Amino acid sequence: MDLVGDCHADRVGQPSAALPECKPLECRNVALDAENAERWREFFARLEAALADGATLAPYVRHRLQQRHEAVARFLDKHLPEASK
């Protein structure tokens, strides 16, 4: 069983993260500590605030924010169920 995610690159025989390619919303190996969990909660709250003021958003921007909001909500439901309530 391969537990190394797609974002890992083999560097001199040692798997290490390729941070520019990190996609935490899609990663099956995501690990959250208290600090970055709080950052995800804050980001989710900012998305909700931006969407609440939707009258000032262009339709495409609103659509993309809504997509991101839905993706982050799924992520939080999976990893931090209390955060997206």
N, C-alpha and C positions, 0 to 999 in steps of 0.2 A: 504494500500500500504506500503510495507516494503522498506524504503529508506536506511537501513543499509546494507553495502556491505558485501561480503563474508569474507573480511579481518578483520571484527569486531568480537570480542569475548565478551560475556556477563561476566563481572567481577563485582561481588557484586551488581548485578542489574543495572549497568551502562554500556552501550555499549562503548567500547573503542577500538581503533585500535590495531591490532596485527601486529606491524610493520615488523617483520621478514617475514610475509606472504603477505606483500603489493606488488601488481603487477600493477603499474600505467598504463602500456600499455594496460591492460585488464579491468581496473576499470571503471565502469559506473559513479562513484561518484568522479572522480579525480577533484581536484581543484588546479589551478596553480596561484601562485603569481608572481610578476615581477622577483624575484630572481631565483626561480626554473624554470621558463620559460626560462630564459637566460641559465641556466645549460643544459636544454634539447636542446637548439639551439647549444650550444658548443659541446655537445655529438654528435649531428647529423653531425656537421662539422668534428669532429674527425673520425667518421665512413666513411664519404665521402673521407677524406684524406687517410685513411687506404686502402679503396677500390681502390683509384686512383693508389696506388702503389702495385697493385695486383700481379705483377710478383714475389714479394718476399714472397707471402703468399702460404701456403700449400692449396691444393684444398678444404679440409674439413674446414679449418679456413676461407677461402674466402667465402665458401658457408654459414657458420654460420654468418659471418659478413654481408653478403648480406641479409639474413633473418632478422637480427636485424635492418639493415638499412631500409628495407621495412616496418617493424613494427613501427619503430620510425617515418618514413615519414607519415604513416597513422595516427598515434597519433598526430603529429604536424598539419597535414591537418585538423583534427577534432577540435583540441583545440587551435591551434595557426596557422591559415592558412597562415599568412605571413612568417612564419619561414622556411618552407620547399621549398620556391620558389627560 
